[in-house]
Amino acid sequence: MICQLIIAGSAYAQQTATSKNIQVNNDKYIVHKIVKGETIFSICKKYNIEQKELLDANPSLSNGLKTGFELNIPKKEGKKKSNEKKENDFISHTVKKKETLTSISKQYKISAEAIERFNPGVKSGVKIGQVLQIPVNEPKGLDKEQVKGNDDSLVKDCVDYEVEEGDTFLGLLRKFSITKEQLLKANPGIQTDIKVGQVVKIPKIAPGSNSAKSKNIEHIVEKGETIYGLAAEYNVKVFEIMELNPKLEDSGLLVGATILIPKISAGQPENITKKEDKPEAKVLKGNPIPKARQTVALARDTFQITMFLPLFLNENMSRNLSGSDNEGSTDSILVTDNLTRKERSLKSDSRKFLSFYEGFLIALDTMKKTGINIQVDLYDNQSRQTVVDSVMRRSKLLDADLIVGPIDVRHQKNISGYSYKNQIPLVSPFSSDDDYVKSNPYYFQINPTKDYIYRKTADYIGREYWNKNVIVLTPYNFEQLAGGDIVELVRERVRLNSLNHNDNSIQFSKVSIGEGYWEIKDNLKKDVENVVFILPPSNKTEREAILSRAINNLNILVSDFNITLIGMSEYAGYRSINTEYFHRLKLHYLTPNFVDYKDPEVASFIGNYRAKFLTEPNQYSYRGYDVAKFFLEAYRTNGRSYINKISSLKINTLQSNFKLMRVKDFSGFINRSLFVVNYTPEFDVKVDSIISD
């Protein structure tokens, strides 16, 4: 049977037409009046015609179905009587509460297998409100039919599939283990540029083929197993296991529970079983090793990286050719041209992302020396969603082993869905917004959330200074925790640590910055260390000015009191505050970024960067290097299964000490490692310790 593309309508009709809306027009057509709930699919089933025949007879259907509209139904020569019999071949049934596939099959005196055949996906259970097509008569040869021949003859039936975010034409081939020819024959006229919401016919394989046999393995969960480990063991995708076992979303894996594992994952060869089931199995010569199974990087492999960066290359090129630097920034790099050098002008913000890419390239040069083959496809998305979506529609993206970006989290929704469905790790290198980390297990967020840094700062103060005089300086409006009060959290951490040391007394006070110098002085104590935590004002335009006044007051008071200042990493970057004050006040803050310029690897990076780009690296350059080196080294030492071990990996980087942890079961990863940076009275800046979960 050759199926056609459904242009409009839902998968099944919710109401069966009666004889009142059918009349004979002429020898060629029957006139059918559309009733509410009918679809092209249900009408074709009703009259036993192909959808192409219906569309050819009714060109206006390209605009969709409308209730009350009359359709011309082509008659089939010599089959008038059979057409009339086909009118009630199917009954639409809406699943009610407590109904099961078994109870429905008994209600209609039809086998469960017959219902499954015409309602793909119900084998794992039916859902309340789901509309099923129930055949009036048991299909003949349901279990005995054998189909032989080439790929085309294997197409026995089709399943309606609605295209979701992240799906691509070639992705469907991998997902359903079908060939391009089969999909095209099932959907004549289909374009490779498929759209979200589009309904596509997916060919099923005839019962006689190997893939029509039992498609799932029953696995009994053992202690210590995880959903990601099982996906790697059976060479399937996480979402495929989740779709077969929807209860895992709520309960997680329970020891002793039986779950279903698909035997064949999208795009993988048949008859794959768990490794220990067939220890004698070997990879045949010439057969590619599936990504999820490969445990080491092979010399012949190429690690493919796709990057989305807002570089605005055309605009920057035009700016430099014309000599204009309006609304831009002067770049420190010098361009060599016949021994003459000139400064380069760049559009605002594009400089930092160019620096990120330059640092990334230095890491590529380093890792290539270890024997890894690397290919990078860089897309200048210019902060435009359309560029990202366009790349997603290209088959080449399916071959990516790592996606870096887009930078702006607002442009990550579609690509995150694509990453999840195709099991391609996606790195968000700068954003601290965790919008997609909870919904995509292949999402890697390099910057911890600000909320996490606040909570860890409160933990640090309570652990290290529980027996000190703790003062929290608050602006009129200050940034808060998600669903909590940062001041009360600090107080609670100090109290708990004090109790742990059998001390029921704490020295804690909250002072408003607006109350000025004297109020701060009145809360300081001479006989004990005073730990002052200044919260950042929520108004970013006034933040530096407010903090500058408060820190200036503390700098005056430090001559008479022992003060340790606790703040945020951004404070050290404010130009209006003398850096000497931070050393006098022994500033401490928690940050995911710190560069030790005494590190030989840092010195080597700086030398290579200067030689290659004729300028100094910045924090974005270091981030680019770290991201590239971390993921490439993880791949080099663990193969493409590195995601299963990534939380335990220790890889030397320049600026960040990556500790990528899942925020919950079935979520993505966030970096949970923070440096405790100390500005010492000896005018040194060093790391006191590293904090992580």
N, C-alpha and C positions, 0 to 999 in steps of 0.2 A: 504494500500500500504506500503510495506517495502522498505525503502530507504537505499542506501549504501554510504559509505565514498567516497568522491571525492578525488582522489589521486593527480591529477594535473589539471591545467587549470583554467580559470576564470569562473564566475558563468554562463554566457550566451554566446552563439555564436554570433559573429558580422557579420557573412556572412552565408547565407543559401546554402547548397550544391545543385547542379543541377544533372540531370540524367547522365551527362557526367562522374561524378566521382563514379558512381554506376554500378556494373556488377554482374551477377549471377555466382558464382563459382561452386557450386554443389548443391545437394539437401538439404545440411545442412546449407550452409552459403551464404551470399551475400558479395561481396567484395566492401568495401567503401574506397575511396581515400580521405584522410584528406585534407581539404582546410583551408586556413588561417582564424583564428578566431574561429574555432570549438573547442568544449570542450567535455569531456566525458559526461557531463551532457546533452549538446545539442544533441549529437549523440544518446544517449539512449532515449531521448524524441522523436527524429525523427523516430526511428524504433520501439518505444514502447516496449523496453526491459529493464530488470533490469541491473544495472551497474555490478553486480556480474557476470551475464551471459557474458557481454562484456569482463570483466577482465579474466574470465576463458578461453574464446576463444582467448584471445590475451595477454599472460603472459608478453610480452615485454612492456605493458603499464605501468608497475611499474616504468619505466624510464621516463614516460611522453609522451605527444602527440608531433608529429613532422609533419609539413606541407609536404604533398606528400606521407606520409606513408600509406600503405594499411592495412585496418582492416578487419577481418572476422566478419561479423554480423550474429549471429545465427538466422535462420528462425524459426518461430513458426508454428508448425503443425496446418493445418486447418485454418490458418489465413493469408495466403499469400496475398490475396486481401486487407484485412484490413491493412496490413503493408504498402502496396503501398499507400493506402489512407492517412495513418498517415504521409506520407512524408512531406506534407505541412500543418500539423495541427497548426504550430506556425510560426509567422512571427517575425523576429528580427527588432525592431524599436529603433533607437538612438534618444534620446530626443534632440530637437532643442530649440533655444532661443524662449521664450514666449509661448512654448507649456505647457499645463497642462494636468492632468489626464483626465479631462472632454473633452478637445479638441481632445485628442488622441482617447478616446473611440468613439467620434462622427466620427472621420476620418475613423476608421475601422468598424464602425457600430456594436460595441460590448459594453456591459455594463462595467461601471467602476469597478463594483464588480468582473467581470470576470478577468479583468487585475490585480486587487489586489490579487486575489487568486493565480495567477502564478508569481506575483512579490511582495513578502512580503515587507512591509515597505513603499510602495508608497502612502499609504493613507494620510500620512502627507505631501505629495508633491513629485514631481519628480525633478531631477536635470539635468542640461544641460550636455549632453554626456553620461548619464545613458542609458544602453541598456536594453530594455524591451522585454519580450516574449509575443506577442499578439496572443491569440488563434483565429484561423480562424473562428470557430463556437462557439456560446454561449454554455458553459458547461451545461449539463442537470442537473436539480435538484439543482442549485446553492444555492437557498434560501430555498428549501423545504426539502432537504435531512436530515433525522434524523438518528443518529447513536447511538446505545445502546450497552450495554455490559460492559465488564471489561475494564481495562486500555488499553490493547492491541487493543481492537476494537475501541477505541476512536481515534487512530492514523489515520487520514484521508489523510494527505499530509505532506510534509517535506519542511523546509526552509533551504537554504544553508547559513551557518554562518562561517565566517573566524575568526579563533582564534586570539585574540589580546593580547597584553602585559597585564599581570595580570590575564588572564583567567586560570581557572583550570577545571578539569573534574567535580568535585562536584560543582564548581562555576556556571557551565552551568546549572546544575539541578536547582539551586536556581534562577538563572537569568531568565530561561524560564518556571519555575514552572512545570517541568516534572520529571518523576521518572527515576531512574537508569536503570530499565528494558526497558523503552521506548527508552531511548537514545541508549542502547546497541542493541536493535532490529533494530533501524534505521541505526545503523552503525556496522554491524557484523565485528568482528576483531579489533575494535578500542581499543587502549590502554589508560589507565587512564593518562599516561604521554603524554598529548597533547602538540603540539608545536605551537608557534606563526606562523601564516600564513596558518596553516592546515585548510582545509575546512571540516566542520562537518555538518551532516544532523540533523536538529532540528525538531522533530515531531510537527505538528500542531494538534490541537484538532478539531474533527468533528464539523460542524455547530450546531448539536443538543445539544452539551454540553454547560454547563453554561459559560465556559470560551470563547466560540465562540461568545457570545453576545457582546454588546458594551463594548469595553475594556477600554474606557477612560471617564473621567468626565470633563465637561466643567466648569472651575472655573473663576469667574470674580474677578480680583485683587482689593483688598481693600487697603486703605491707611495704611501704616505701615507694610504690609506683606513683607516677604522676601522669597526667593527661598528655603532657609534652613528651615524656619518655616513651609512652605507648605509641604515640604518633610516629616517633622516630623508629621504634622497634618494628612496627608493622608497615613502615614506609607509606603512611597515609597522612592526610592533613588534619589539623586539630579541629577545624570547623566541620569536617566530615564525621568525626566521632561525636561531636556535639549535636549534630543534626540527627544522628541515629539514637542519641541518648539525651533527650531534652532535659531530663531531670538533673543532669550533672550541673546545670547552671545554678541550681539552688543548693543541692546537697554535696556537690563535689564527689571525688572518688571515695567510696567506702570499702574498706577491706572485706573481702568475701562476696561483694556484690558482683553480679554478672552483667557485663556490658557488651554491646555489639561493636565489632570492628569491621569496617568494610574490607573485603579481600583485595579489592583493586582500587587504588586511588586514581584520581584524574591524571591521565598522561603517563601512568606507570604500566609496565608489563604485567601480564596475568600471572596467577598462581604464586603471588608473593605471600609468604607466611612469616611468622615471627622467627627471629634468627635461631633460637635454640630448638625450634621444632624440626629443622632440617639442617643439622650442623654440617652435613656433607655437601650442601649446595655450594656451587661455585659460580662466579661470574664468567659467562662464556666469552671467548675472544670476540671482540668487535661490538659487544653489547655495552652501551653506556651505563655507568654507575649512576643510579638515581641520586639526586641531590641530597635527599633526606637520609640516605644510607651511607654516603661517603664519609669516612672517618678521618682521612688525611688528605691534604692537598696534593694533587698529582701534577707533575711537571707539565703535562700536556694540556692541563686545564687553564682556562682564562677566567679570572675573577672580574666580572663585569659590573661596573658602577655607573649609575645614572644620577646626575646632579641637577638640581633646579636652584639657580641663584639669580637674584635681581641685579644683573650687572649693567643693564642699559648700554650695551656695547655700541649700538648704532648712534645713540645720542652722544655718548662720550667721544666717539670717533669724530662726529661732526663738530663737537665743541672744540676739539683740539685742532682740527683742520682749519676752523674759522678763527681760532684764537680767542673765542668767547669763553668767559668763565662765570657768566651770570648764574646766580642761584646754584653755584657749585662750590667745590673746595679745591684748593691747590694741593696736589699730591706731591709728596717729597721725592718720588722716584724721578730719576733723570733718564731721558730717552737718548740713546746714542744714535746719531745720524751723521755719517761722514765726519766723525770726531767732534761734532758739535753737540752740545747737550742742552736740553731745555726742560723746564718743569712741565708736568702733565696736569691738566685740569680735569677733574672728574665731577660728575653729578653727585649731589649730596647723598650720602649713605652707600653709594656703590663702592666707595673706596674700601670700607670695612669688609664687604663680601668678596671683593677682589683679593684682599689680604688673606681671607679665609682660604680662597682657592689656591693662592700662592703657597701657603703653608701646607695645604693638602698635597700639592705637587712635590714639595720637598720630601714628604713622607713616602710618596709613590717611588721616588728615586731610591730612597733607602730600602724599601721593601722589595723592589725589583732585584736588588743585589742578593736577596735570599733565594732567588729562583722562581718567584711568583710571576706569572704572566697576568698583566692588569690592563684592562681597557676602560676608559672613562668617556662617557657621553655627557657633555655639559650643555644644558639648555638655559639660555638667558630668558627666564620667564617674565622679567620686567614687572613683577608684582601683578601679573595677569593670570586669572584662573583659566582662560581659554588656552593658553600655551600648555599648561599642565594636562588639561583634558585632551588636547590634541595628541600629546605624546602617549597618553594612556591608550589611545585607539590604535597605536602602532604595535605590530606583533613583536617588534624588537624588545620592547620593555619586558616581555615575558621572560627573556633570557637574563635579566638583571639579577645579580646576586646581592646587591645593596642599592637602596635608593636614599640619597641624601637631599633633604629639603622636600618641599618648598620651605623657605625661611619663615614666612608669615603663616601662622597657624590657621588663619582664615582660609588659606588655599590648600589645606591638608585633608579636608573631609573626603573628597573623592579618591585621592591617591591612598589614603589610609584604608579605605574599603578595598581598593585594588590590592594593596599590600597584604591584607588579611586573607583574601580569597586565594591569592597566588603564593602565599607563604614567602614573601620577599621582605626581608628586614627593611624597615623605614626609619631613618635617623632624623630627629628634629634637633638641629645643632645649637639653637639659641633660645627658643621660647621656653618660658617657665610655666606656661599654661598647660595643664594636663587634660585638655579637652578630649583627646582620642586615646590616651594611654590605657584607659579602662576598657575600651571596646576592641582594641587590636593587640593580640598577643605578640605581634611582630613589630611593635612600635617601640622605639628607643628614644627617650627624652634625656638629653645630656645635662640640661640645667635643672636642678631640683626646684620645686615650687618655693615661693617666698614663705608660704605658710609652714613648710617643712623646716626652713632655716630659722624662723621665729621659734618654733617648738624646740628645736635642738639647742638654740641659744638659751631658752629657759631651762632646759635640762642641764646645760653646762654651768649656768650660774648656780643652780641649786646644788649640783654635785661638787663644784670647786669652792664655792663661797658661802656655804650654809652657815658658817660661824662668823661671818663678817657683817658689817653694817651695809645692807643692800638698799639702795635708793633707786627708784624708777622715775626718771624725769620724763614728763609727758607734755607734748604740745597741746593746744586747745583741741585739735582734731588729729588723730594719729591712726596709722594703719593697724587693722585688727586681724585676728585669726578668723578663719572660716568657722563660724559657729562657736566662737569662744572669746574670752577676754585675755589678752596677753599679760596684762598686769597681774591678774588673779592667777594665771598659770605660773608666773615667776614666783609669786608668793607661795603657791602650793608646793612647787618644787623645793623651795628653801625649807618650808615646814617639814616635808616628808624626809628630806635628807637629815634635817636636825633630829627628827624622831629616830631615824636609823642609827644615829650616834648617841642615843639616849639623852638628848638635850631637848627639853620641851620649850625652851625660849628661843625666839628669833628676833633679829633686829631688821625690820623691814619698814619702809615708808614710801609713799607716793607723793611726788612734788610736781606741781605744774611749772613748766619753764616760764610761763608768763608772770609768775610771782617774783621772779628775779633773783638777784645775787644773794640778798639777805635771807630769803626763805631757804635757799639751797644751803647756805652756811649754817643755819640753825639746825639742819638735819645731819650735818657732818659731825663725826666724833674723833677726838684726838687720840684716844687710847686703842683704836682698832682700825684695821684697813677698811676704807670706804669704797664700796663697789657701786659705781653709778652707771646705770643702763639708760641710755637716751633713746627713746623711740622716735622713728622718723615721722615727720608731719605728713599727713595725707595729701596736703596741697603741695604738689611738686614744684610749682613756681616760687613758693615761699620757703621751701625746705632748706636750702643752703643758708639763707639769711637767718632763719630761726635757730638752726643748729650752730651757726657761727657765733651767735650771741651767747648761747649756752656753754659752748666749749671755751670761749674766751673767759667767761666767769670762772669755770673750773680751773683754767690755767692760772688765774690769779690766786685761787684758793689753795692750789697744790703746794704753795710755799709753806702753808701752815698745817695742811692735812695730808695724810697718806691716801691718795686717790688712785683707783684703777678704773679706767673708762671702758665700758662695754658698748659697742655700737654695731653698725652694719658696714659692709665692705665699701659701700659707695662714699662713706664719709671721708675716707683718705683721698678721694679724688677731687674734693672741693677746693678750688684755687683760693678762695677767700679765707681759708683756715690755714694758718702756718703749720707746716708739717712738724716743726719742733714741738708744738703743743701736744701732738699725739705721743711723742716719745716721753715727754714730761709726765703725761697722764697714763702712760703704759696702756695704750689702746689695745684692746683685744676684740676680734670679730671672727665670725664663722663665714667661710666662703668656699665655694667649689673650685676656685681658681687661685693658684699661686705658682709663680715661676722662681725657681732657685737658680740664680745666675752663677752659682758656684758649681752647678752640676755640669760635668763634662759633655753630656748629651745636649744640654741647652747651649753651651758654648759652640759645639759643632753645628747645631742648627742655625745659630746666628751667623756663623761664618758662611755656611752654604747659602743662606737667604740673601746675605749682602752680595755675594758673588753672582748669584743668579738674577736678582731683581734690583740691585744697586740702591737699596734702601733698607731701613731698619724694620724688623718685624714688630707687630703689635699684638694685643691680646687675641685678635681675630686670627692672626697668622698661627699662633700657638694652638688655638682651638682646631683649626683646619688640620694641622699636623697630628694632633692627638686623636681626632676622630678617624683619620685615615689609618694611622699606625695601629690603633687598638683593634679595629675590625679586620684589618688585613692580617695582623699577627694572630688574632683569634682563629681566623680561617686557616692560616698556614699551619698552626699547631693542632687544630681539631677538625679540619675539614668543614664541610658545609653544615655539619651538625653542631657547630660551636654554640648555637643558641641554647642548647641544653646544658651547657657548662658555663655560660657567660657570667653568672653571678659569682663563681668561684675563681675566675681568671685573674691573675696578677700580671699586668703588662705595664712596663715602664713607659710613662708619657711625660710630657714637658710641663704642662700647666694643670692637669686634672688627674686625680687619683680615682679612676673610674671604678665604682662599685654599683653595677647595674642590677637592680632588684625589682622583682614584680611587686606591684602595690597590693595585689590580691590574686587569688586563683583566676586563671584564664585572662589575665590582663597583660599589658605591655610592661616595659621596664623604665625606671627612672633612676638616675644617678643618685645614690644615697651617701656619698662620701664628701665630707667637709673638712677643710683645714681650719685649725684654730691659729690665727695669725696674731703675733705679738710684736708691738712696737716697743722696743726696750729703751731704758734710759741711756744706754750706751750707743744709741742711734743705729741700732741694728733692727732689721725686720726679719723675723724668722717664724717658723712653724713650731708651735709648742706640742701639738698632737694632731692626730687625724681621728675624726668621729664618723661612725657609720652605724647603720642598723645591725 
